[in-house]
Each structure stands twice: as structure tokens, then as C-alpha cells.
Amino acid sequence: MYDFDKVVERKGTGCAKYDAAHQEDDALISLWVADMDFEVLPEIREAIIERANHPIYGYPILTDPYLKAVQSWMKKRHDFLIEKEWIVCTGGVVPALKLAVQAYSKPNDAVLIMKPVYYPFDLAITSNGRKVVEIPLDFDGTAYSLDMEAFEKKIVENEVKLFILCNPHNPLGVVWSKSDLLEMGKICQKHGVKVVSDEIHMDFVYPGYVHIPFYEVDPSFKEFSIVCTAPSKTFNLAGLWTSNIIIANEKMREKFKEVKARNGVTDPNIFGMAACQAAYTYGGKWVDALLEYLQGNIEFMKRFFEENMPMVKVIEPQGLYLVWVDFRALKMSAKELEDFMLHQAHVWLDEGYIFGARGEGFERFNVACPRSILKKGLEQIKEAYDRL
């Protein structure tokens, strides 16, 4: 029904994934930024065209059908029950993280993040004059885990005021269990730490794992946390700048809105709202088919490295279409590995070191592309390795 094998030419369309840099390299395979190469859900395109056909593009408001679509998706896909009043829209989750840092901490306060993690977390903290406190995740060679005693110790010793959680965890692919989330939440609750839960990748979870929204872990968590969601990763709508921030606690919600207004952050534009409503109304079967295709790409990638470069270890993702791969056996420095990938293999990846020092020697692959593109990129890596 949906053709995820179809290759769509994107070069020259002003997209960051293909046009931001390295345009002189005709052999380059772009597997970096979290941007899928699949055609959008047809109903999304139809909704945008329908709205564009109305000849007036004035100021929009959040409509009841829009809010109900968000509620319905969260309930059906995640058993996540939210009230319409809890939904605060922003032009993306990253801007929302910055607003949350301003709303729930003061200059020079300590903000905790788990490393390696999505690199804009650091900037959201430091650009607002707060202090980054890192808790490194433990790695046993195959999977990552959190030392809860060390987590609590970091909070106490640094007087942490805010914790930014990433679930599913980008770039590691960890889908945090209910027991882990409960322990994290109880520790934060005990020490008066507010939680910002970035759940933008919530729809990408593979068999054997379940995404549990932070609010659904324990009812009391609603009182000191917010949940950041968006259709942008699930349906590849990043260019439409639409996100839905769920804030149950009225005081926290009003504070967030106050900071949002102070920064001049507006609600999403009319096309982003039309796209989100269509996605959450009609996108269920498309997402199911997408997840199946992504699992196929991940399995293909694992087999490729096992058969051709067995020293390279793919960290089994529990969620995300971003795959964390361990290249440390190649004995290259971070910069040598980056040069190898970009200039010898001609594959553009997100280098592990940008996610934190513990990411050195790793690469983050975006496998949300037609299998033929993924295959070509992997073959180029193998050919470049053989030339060493």
C-alpha cells in the first residue's frame, strides 16, 4: 500500500539533509540528520493542499478538531490520556526545551542530562545561562543502563533543579522501562527536581518494548513534569514546525505560556496544524507499515556488518530509526573516523562525539530511507575499509 522503497530526489530542494553541505560530492550518501526519505502520508499532502486552496492565510487558532486529533492519537497509540487544556503548541520540541529551561530554572542553576544524548540538550541549557550536569550511562558492550545511585548523587551534590529526560533515548535507542522511569521520577520528586520529558520519538518502538509516557508511570508525576511531543519525527514534518507540549500542572503550564509569550514564540502555522491533524487522524496504518520497513532496514544493516565487518557492532535499538554503531575496533580517533566516513567512504553520518565524549568511536545512522540507499552507503563503508 505504501512504497517505502521508492527513491525521491531531494537534492536542490533546500533540505538540510542533502543541501546543507558537501554538495560537491556526487557520491555522498546522506544518513545523518533525523529526517526520513519517504514520501509523506497522502492524507497529509491532501490536507495541506486543501488548506492552501483557501485564498486567505490569516492568524490561526487551535481548533477543537485539532486538539481532539492529538488526544485521540495519544490514547490509541500510547494509552496516554490527556486533557485538551494541557496542550500547549510550539514551533518544535527544541524551542520548547529552551522555553522549559527558562521557565523551570534560574540562571546558574544546574540542569541534569544523561550522556550520550541528543546534542541540542546542551545548548538549550548553556544558551540560557544554566549549568550542564552530566550523568554518564553505563555501557556493557551491548546495551546501556542508568546507575540510579549515581543519578541521585548527581542531583544532590549539584543541587539540580531540572532534569531533561529523553525517551526513547536519542541516539542510543533505549526505550526506558516503567521501573526505570518510576525510579527516576521518584528520585526527582524526592529532591524537588522538575522533569522535562522529550518523547518526540515515542512512535518508534519495536516489538518487545513499550513506550510509557512519563505521566502514565505514576499519577503524581503530572505535578512536576511536562511531556514534549510532536508529529515531526513520526511523519517527517520537521519543516512545518509543529509540536504539542503536554503540561498538566496549571502553574507549570501558565509559567511555560508566560515564557513563550516573552520570547515571542507563536503557535504553529496553518499548514503545520493541518498536517498534524491529518497525520493523527489517518496515519495509524502508515506508521505500522513504516515500523515494519524500518525493522527490515535494521536487520539488513546488522547482517551486513556481521558478514562484512564483524568487528563493527550495531547496538540493538529498542526504538528510534536512528541506529548507534560501535566502530571503536577500527582504532581510529574521533576525527580520523569522521574523515574516513566523509571523505573515504563518502557517507555523511552524525559523529558519535557530538553526543558527548562517551560517544567517541561511535556513529549514528539514520536508516529511515529506501533500502537501496542504505545498502549503497554500507557498501561504500566496506569498500573504503578494504582500501585501508
N, C-alpha and C positions, 0 to 999 in steps of 0.2 A: 504493500500500500504506500509506503514511504521509501524513497530511493536514497539511502544514505551513501551508496557507492558513487553517486553522481558527482563529478568534479565540476565545481563552479569557479570560473576565472575571477579572481578578486583583485589582482594587481591593477593599479591605476584607478581604483575606486575610492581612494583616500582612506583606506582602512589601515590602522596601526600595524596589524599583523603582517602585512605584506609591503606597505609603503612607507613605514616609519624610518627605515634604514636599509643599507645593503642592497639597494636596488640595482647596483651594477653587477651583482652576482646572479646570473641567469640559472645557475644550478642549485641555488639555495632552496632548501625545504624548510618552511616555517612551522615549527612545532612548539612555539614558546607561549605567548600570552594566552590567557583563558578566554578564547574566542573560537567558537566552533565553525567549521567549514561546511555545514549542512544548510540546505535551503530551509527557510523558516516555515513553521506550521502554516498551511494555506489559509486557514481562517484568520490568522494574524494579518497577513497581507491584505486579505479582503476587508478586514475591519479598518485598516489604515486607509485603504483606497476609498472606502465608503465615507470615512470622516473627511478625507481630503476633498471629496466631491462637493461637500458643503462649502460654499464660497466665502465663509467668514471664519476667521481663526482668532477669535477674541479670548479673553481670560477664561480659563476653565474652573470648574469646581469639582470636588469629589462627589460623584453621584451615588445614589443608593445601589444601582446595579453594579457599579464598580466595587463598592465595599462588600456587597454580598458575594461577588465572584471571588474576592480574596478570602473571605470567611469559608466559602464552600471548598475551595482548593485545600486550605489548611486542614479542614475537618476530614475530607475524603482521603487525602494522601498521607496525613500525619496524625490523625485523631487529635488535632490541635484546635481547641475551642477558644475562639476569641470574640470579643465584643467589637462592634463597629467603631465605638468611641475610642478604642485602644489604638486604632490605625492612624499613624502619622506618616504622611508621604514626604519623601525627599528625592532629590535627583541623584540617587545612587547610595550604596552602602558605605563606601569610603567617606564621602562627605558626612554621612550620618555618624560614623565613628569619630570624626573630628568634632562634630557638634556635641556628641556624648562626653568626650573628654572635657570639653569646656563646661558642660552642664553639671557634671558629677565629680569634678575635682577642681582644685585651685592651683595657681602657678606654684611650681616646685614640688607639688605632690608626687608621690610615687604611683606608677601605673604598672601593673604586672602583666606580662605576656609569656607564653610558652614557646620556646625556640627548639628547632627551626620553625618559623611561621611566616605567613604572608607579609612581605616587606613593608607595605603601606601602614601596617600597625605601628611600626617605629616612628614613622613620620607624623602620624596622627597625634602621637604623644609629644615628640620633641618640638614640632612646629607650634605647639600650644604652650611651650614653656614648662612641660612636666618632665619628670624623670622616669626613664625606662628601667624597670626591674625585670630581669630575665630569669625564668626557671627552665633549665635545660631538660628536655625529655630524654629518658633513658632509652638506649637502643641496644638490643641484644644480637644484632646481626640480621634479624628478620622482621622485627616489629618494635614499635615504640610504646612506651608507657610512662605514666607520671608517678613520681615518688611523692605520696601525699604528705609525708612528714616534712620533706624538703619544701614542698609547696607552702605549707603552713608556716614554716620557719622563715621563708622569704617574706611572707606577709607581715609577720610580727616584727622581724628585725628591721624592715624598711618602712614600717608604718604605711603600708599600701592602702590606698583609698579606692582604687578601681582596678578591676580585673577584666581584660578583654579575652574572651573565650572564642576559639574558632572551632566550629563543629558543623559538618565534618571538617577535619583539620587540614588546611592547605599549607604546605604542599605534601604532607605525609600520607594522606588518605585514611587517617584514623577516624572512625565513627565512634565517638565516646559512648561507653555503655551507661546504662541507667545508674549502676552502682558507682561508677567513677564520677558521673555528673552530680549524684547525690552527695558524695563526699566533698567534692569541690565546693558545691553550693553551701553545705553546712559549715565548712571552714570559713567561707566568705561571710556568711550570716553571723557566725560567732564573733568575727572581728570587725563587723561593720563595714565590709567592703562591698561596694556596688559592682554589679556584673553587667557587662555588655556582651551578649552572645551573638556572634556573627554566624548566621545559619544560611548564608546565601547559597551554599551548595547542598542544601537539605534534600533536594530531589534526586541526587545522585548517590544512591546507596545500593550495594549489591547483595545478592542472596546470602542469608546467614546473619545479616546485620539489619538493624532498625534505627532510623533517626528518631531521637526523642527530643522534642523541643524543650528548652530549659524550663519553661513554665509548667510543663507536664511532668517534670521529675518530682516536684513537691509543690503543693498549692502555695506555700508560704514564700516561694521564690519570686512570685509576682511582685512582692513588696519591695524588692531591692534590685531588680534587674529589668533589662529591656532585651527584646529579640529582634535582630535585624534580618529582614527577608527581602527578596526581590525576584522577579521573573527573569532577570537579565542573564543569569548563567544557564538556567534550565532551558530557556527558549532563545538564547543568544540575542538579547535585546539591549546590550550594553549601550549602543548608540542612541537609545531612546530615553536613557537616564530616568529610570523609574524604580523606586524601591518603597517598601512598606515596612515601617518600623513599628513594632508592636510594644506598646507601653501600657501596662495595666494600672500601675500605681498613678493616681491622679496628680500628685505633687511632682513626681518624676516626669510625667507627661507634660505638664504645664511648664516645668523648667526647660525641658527639651524644646518645646514650642517657642519659649521666650528667646533661647539662644539661637534657634533657627531664624526667627524674625530679626534678631540683632545682626546676624550675619548676611541678611538679605537672601537667604535660601528659599526658593519658591517651590511650589508643588510641581510634579511632573508636567510636561506639556501635553497637549490634547492627543497627540499621536502615541505617546508612551502610555497614556491611560487607556486609549482604545486597544492598544496591543496587549496590555496586561489583562484587561477584562476578557478579551478573546482567548488569550492563552489559558487562563484559569477556567474558562467556560468549556473550551473544546479540546484542550491539549492532553488529556489523560492517555489516550491510546497512542498518541505520538510519542510521549515520554516513555511509555512502556516499550515501544519498538526501539527507541533510541537507546535505552538502557541495555537491551539485548544486543544491539550492534556494538556498543561500547565494550561490553563484556567480551565479545568476539575479538575486538581490536586488542584488548589487554592480553587475552590468551595467545593471540598471534605474536605479540611482542615478547611475551615470556618464552614461547617456543623458539623464536628467532634467536634470542640471546643464549638460551640453553644449548642450541645446536651449533651456533656460530661463534659466540664469545662467552663461553661458560663462566669466565671469571667475573663477568658483569652480573650483578644481582638486582633483579626487579623486586622492589618492596611491594608485596601483595596489597593492592588498595582495597579497603573496605568501602570506600566511597570516592567521589570525585571522578572527573575524566582526565585528571592530571596525575601522572604516574611518576613516582620518586624512584630513581635508579642509582645504584651504587657503583661508581666507576673507580673506586679507590685502588682496586687491584692493578690499574694501569700505572700506578706510581707517578702520577703527574701532579704538579701543583695546580691550584685553582686556576691560575692564569694560563698555564700550559693546556689544561683541559679545555678551557674556553677557546683558546686559539685552535686546538685540534678540531673541535666541533665546528667552529665557524669557518675556518679558512682551509682545513684539510678535508673534513667530511662534508662541508657546505650544508650543515644543518644548524638552524637557529633555535636554540633552546633557552630556557631560563636557568641560569647557572645556580648551582646549589648555594654558593656563598652569599648570594643576595638575600637569602632567607635567614642568615646568621652564620656565625663561624662554624657551627657544627654541621653546616650544610656543605662545607668544602669537600670536593671529591664526588659530589652527587650532582645529578641533573634532573630537572623537572620536564617531563614530556607531556605535551598536550596530544592526546590520542583521539580527540573529537574531530576526526577528519576521515575522508574516504580511505578505505584500507590500502588502496593503491598508493596514496601519498605517504602513508605510514610505512609501507613496505619499501618505497623508494628511499625514504630517509634512513631507515635501518640498514639497507644495503649500502648506502654511501658511508655510513659509520664503519661497517665491516670492511669495505674496500680501503678506506683510509687507514684503518688499523693494520691491515695486511701490508700496507706500504711502509709502515714504521720500521 
